[in-house]
Amino acid sequence: MVKRIGISFAVGRRETVPRTMEIMKKAAELGFTEAWSGVGLDTLEIVKEIAKLANSLGYYYFVDINPKVLSDLGASPGDLGVFKRIGVGGVRADWGFNLEQLATMANNDLGLKVELNASVFPVDELDNLLKLVKKPENLMASHDWYPWEYTGLSLESALAKSKEFHDRGIPVGIFISVKDGERTTVESLRHMDIENSATILLNSKCIDRVLIGDPLPTNEDLTKVANARKRTRIRVVVYDGLTEEEAKVFNREFRDVRIKEKTIGLTAGGKNNIKPRNIVRRFKGAVTVINNNPDYIQVWIFKEDAPPDPRFNVIGEVYPEDMVIIEHLAERTRSILSVPTGEEEVPVVLIPYKSA
């Protein structure tokens, strides 16, 4: 499944609408295809304006609902027509609905998607819900948008919950914040660089959609998330003495990524003339290249200490902020298959950060 990225809006203030629309256009240029916001009787006209632009830009735009929102808008689980009329593509059932009501909404004939709250929906009821849903293609899921600080999910819990939906064919969305922002599903990602947050989640095998939770993100934040969708960046603090041949490992797409117990291996085809150099002790985060292997460019990143080996040149170390990516990097070995799998496997790219 192709990973999707999205943005979120705060629709409570009319004065932010022009800026919101500017961000929508910029994000669309960068490959964002989803948008989310709240909705209410007092914000209906703003949501209509946003929906009109969202549809023209090709977004899937969904809004948060609960029983009170439905009541205020004169809607019900069996009558979601108001949402079709204002132009949104889906509704996210935040809380307050039983299985029968959720199934009724998912079985709508309006083409509306219905999103389950992946953070709180009891996963042991998923199969019971699916038995009631005649149109499972209408079902999606997305996590909590705005847990207060210290109340977000752990990464492990978020991924475990997401897997239950993903494995049943229900695309899962999750929210990330700008660095030190407020609106993130996963607590440990709250104070992280947004590109690293997106990278970690997009490397998972169970998160299908990543949305920026904080409204009014900067162009830099949008670009970072867009970049994370195209490639997994690992910054390397480069040691002095790097040779021209060793430098070939940087800014190159590695599509063969092997996750081992104590190392991560990156392999790409390409001629090189790497000679033995700087044969020293390897350590957690050490970035090494294989010497005397003229037909392949091969990098090994170490997760534990190891003694010197004459085959490995130590050329640098993973930038400390990116070590968390090493811990959550996904394997990429589909490139060795001759038959396309239909799944998007973004490459790993090593970026020289600075000289040590």
N, C-alpha and C positions, 0 to 999 in steps of 0.2 A: 504494500500500500504506500502510495506517495505521501510523504509527510507534508502537512499544511501548516501555515503560520497565520496568526491573526492579531488583531488589536481590540482594545476595549474603549468604551466611551462612558463619560459621565454626562447624562442628559438633563440634569437638574437645573442647569444655568444656561439661559439663552445666549449670554455673551460669549460662551465658549464654542458655539456652533461653527462660526467661520473657521476658527483654528482647527476644530475637529475635521472639517471637510478638507482643509489643506492637508492634514495628516493622512486622511483616507486616500487622497490622490497620490501622494508621495509613496505611501505604503504599497499601493497597487502597482506602481512602477517597479517596486523592489520584489514583487512576487507574493505579497500578502493577499490571501483570498477569503479570510474570515473576519467577522466583526461581531462584537457582543455589547449589549448595554442592558440597563434596566428599562422598565416601561411602567407608566401609570397614567391615570386620567389627566393629570396636570402636565404630563410630558408627551402626550400622544402626538401633538403636532410636530414637535421636534423629532420624534422617532420617525414620523412620516417623511420629513425632509431628509433625514439620514438614510432611510431605506431607499428613497428614490435615487440618491447618489450611489449608494451601495450596489443597487441592482445594475445601474449603468456601468459600474466598474467591475462587475462580475463577482462581487462578494457573496458569500453565504452569511447573512446577517440574522442572528438569533437574539432573543430577548428573555429576560428572567421573569418567571411567573410563579405565583402561589395562589391559593384559593381567594385571598382578598383581592389580588390584582384582577383575577377573572371576574369576581363580583363587581368590582368598580367599573370594569369595561363592558359589563353586560354579556359576558361570555360564560362558558361552562365547558367541562371536559368533552361534551358532545357537540359543542358549538364554538369552534375557534375561528369563525369567519372574520371577526374583527382584525385578527392578525394577518389574514390573507389580504384584507382590504387596505391595511396600512403598508403592506409590501414587505413584511419580514419573511424570512425563509424557515424559521424554526422558533420553538419556544423551549426554554429550559425550566423543567419542573423542579424548582429549588427545594420546596418542602410542602407537606400538607396533603399529599395525594396518596390514595391507596392503589393497590395493583389494578383493580378494575377500572379506576379512573385513568390511570396511566395507559392502560391498554386501549381504552376508548379514545384517548387523545392520539395515540400512535396509529390507530386504525382510521384516521381522518382521510377524507377524500379530497383534501385541498392541496396535497403535495407538501404539507408542512412537516418538517422534522420535529421530533420530540426528544429532548435531551434529558437523560436521567442525571441526578446529582451523584457522580461517581465517588465522591468523598464519603457520603453517608448512606447511599442505597445499600440495603442488606444483600450482599452478594449471594447468600443462600436462597434468596427469593428470585434471582434472575431467571432461572429456568421456569419457575412458576409463571412469571410475567410473560416469558416468551411463548408459553402455551396459549396465552390469551391474545397474543398479537398476531393478526392476520397479515400485517404489512411490516415485517421486521426491518425492511429497508428504510423505514421511517424512524427507526430508533438510533439515537446517538447518545453519547454520555460526555459530561464535562465536570471537572472538579470544582471545589469551592473557590470562589473568586477572591474573597476578602477576609480570611481569618486574621484576627488581631495578632499583634506580635506575641510570640511564644505559644500560639495556639494552632499553628499550621501543622500539617501532616509531616511525618518523617518521610524521607525519600523512599525508604524501603517499603513503608506502608502504602504510599501513593502508587508505587510500581506494582505491588501485590494486588491492590484493589483494581488497578487499571487492567491488569492481565486477565482478570475474570471477564471483563467486558470485551476486551480486544479478542480474546480467544473464541468468543461467541459471535464474532463478526460485527461488533458494535464499536465504531470509531470513537476513540477517547481523546478528549481535549483537556489541557491543563494550563494553569495561569502562572506566569512568572512576572517578577517585578523588575523595574530598573534597579540598579545597585542602591541598596539602602532604602528601597521603596516599601510600599505598604501592601500591595495587592499581589500576593504570591500564594500558591497552594502549599508549597513545600517550605517548611520553616528554614531548613539549612541553606536554601538558595536565596534567602531574603537579602543578604548583604554581599552577594556574589556579583561579579561582573556579569551583565546580562547575556553576553555571548557564551560564557561558560555555562550559565544556567540552561540556556537553550540547547547547547551542545550536549550536555549530560542527558537531557530528556529526549532529544532527537536520536541519541545513540541507543536508547532503550528499544526493546523489541515490542513494547506494548503501549507506547504513547504515540498517537497518530497526529495530534494537532497541538501546537504550542501557541498560546496567545499572550501578548503583553497585557498584564492586568492593570497597570497604572495608566490612567488617561493622559493624553497629551504627551506622549513620548517624544524625545528629540529625534532629529534625523539620524544622529549617531546611533541611538538605541535601535531604531528601525534597521539601520544598515547592519549592525552587529547581529541581529536575529536573522536577517536575510542571509548574511554570510554563513551563519551556523547551519542553515538549511542546505547550503551548497557544498560545504566542506567542513571537516572537523579540524580546527586549527589547534596545533600544539606549538607553543612558543619555546624556543631553546636559547638558553644563555650560552653563547658560543665562546669557547676558550681560544686564547691567542694561538697562532700557529696553524690555523685552519688552512688546508691546501685547496687549490682550485678543484681538484678531483673530489675531495670530501664535500666541498660546497655544493656539489650536484644533488645532495640529498634535500636541499632546501627548496621550497616553492615548487615541489614536484608532487604530483598526485600519486599517493599510494593506495591502491585498491585491493591489495592483498595484505590483510592485517591478521596476524595470528596472535591469539591471547594464550600465553603459557602461564605456568604456575609462578615463575619468578621473573619473566620477561614478557615484552611485547615485540613481535617481529613485524617489520614493514619491508615489503619487497616490491621492487619495480624493475622492469627490463631497462637496460641501458648500458652502454659501454662505459667503462671507467678504468682508471689506472691507479687505484688507491694502494699506496705502499704502507707497510707497517710503520706506525708512529704512535707515540704516546701510549705505550702498552702499560697501563697502570691499573690499580685496583678499581673495580667498578662498585657502584653504590646505588642506593635507592634514588632513582631519578637520573642516573647517568645515561647519556645518549652516546651510543657507539656505532661505528660503521665497520663492516667486514672488509678486510684488506685482501689483496691477491685473488679477487673474484671478478674477472673482467667482464662477464656477461650479465651480471645483475648488480643493482644498487640495493644494498640490504642494510637496514638499520635495526639495531636491537636496543630497546629502552628497558632498563633494569628496575625491577620492583623490590629487589633485595640486594645486599652486598654480595660481591663475588671477587675472587682473587684475579690477578692479571691473567690474560690469555693472549698469546701472540697473534691470534686471528682478529682481535677486537681493538680498534683504535678508539679511544675516548675523546670525543670532540666537544662535549659540552654537557649541560644538564638541563632538565626541564625547568622552565620558569616556575617558581614555587606556586604561584596562583593557579597554574594549569595542572598541578599534580592530581587534583581532584578528577580531572578528565581521564587521566591514566587509570584511575581506579574504576571508572565506569565506561571505558571504551568498549565498543561492540566489535566482535569479530567480523571481518569482511573477507570471505573466501569464495563468494559466488562468481568472482571474475574468472575463476579457473574452469567454470562450466561453459560448454560450447552453446548451450541452449539458454536464451534469456529467461529469467525468472519472473520478470514483471515487477520486482521490488526495487526500490531506489536504494542504492548503496553509495552514499556520498564518500568521496575519498578523504583520507587523512593527509594533511599538508603540514609539514614542519616549517615554521617561520623563525628565521634568526632574530632574536630579540635584541641582544646587545652583546658586546664582548665582555668577558669576565676579567 
